[in-house]
Amino acid sequence: DEASLLAALYAWHESNLEYACGAPLRDVSNRCWDADDAHAFGGAHCLFPGGFGRVAAFLAKGLDVRYRHKVAHVEQSEGGVIVHVTGPGGARYAIRGARAVVTLPLGVLKAGTVAFSPPLPPRKAQAVSAMGFGLLNKVVLRFPQAFWAAKEGDHDYFGYAHPAGEGQGRCFMFWNLHRVTGRPVLLALLAGDAARWASEAGEEAVAACALAALRRIFGDAAVPEPLERVVTRWDEDPEARGVYSHVAVGVTPDA
């Protein structure tokens, strides 16, 4: 009926906001949830074939980039900065420089796994503590063929509105990666509480959730079993501990 349809559409839009914020809406400031919009890049959404790593690789040309080095301690010294790291194989050593630009994810700063001497100034420490840092997960499925193309064509994405009260945020949006990769691949989003569920439920349950949504859209016979599947668990990555920041309840952008 119409009421059920409206409830399902409302839940879909709520999930879409939780995707944008990277957190359940109950954790996000109602007044300042979109505070970053003023600083967003203009223009259409873009997808980088090969991933954003290509941008970093281009910018790193000619630089001394050291992979698989874990920072343990950033120390301000009389002559500049000393960064204490653990390299491959467990070797520990120090890198000295005039300045250090710290770009650690907020989740890592919150966890306190990197020490600072002297400690971060109170204003920065308060901001690290007060800002929210949430979770978004994805499931990527590769199929034998792009069965969705007949109905969806070259659309970049399509949505699925769960019946109200049923699995909100679980695989509510599918990205059509066939157009940009040339391979029959779909990516589904898990936002809000569903993102945490995805980390806990396991890869098989998450893939089954995505397939159930696709079969409701296209019919059981049209959707084959995937050839490959990958499920992210960003909260379990010690070098990330989540996805991106948000203005938490009771916090303002200038706090």
Secondary structure, DSSP 8 states (H G I E B T S, - for coil): -HHHHHHHHHHHHHHHHHHHHTS-GGGB-TTTTTGGGGG---S-----TT-THHHHHHHTTTS---TT-EEEEEEEETTEEEEEEE-GGG-EEEEEES-------HHHHHHT-SEEES---HHHHHHHHHSEE---EEEEEE-SS-TTHHHHTT-SEEE----TTSSTTEEEEEEE-HHHHSS-EEEEEE-THHHHHHHHH-HHHHHHHHHHHHHHHH-GGG----SEEEE--GGG-TTTSSS-EE-BTT--TT-
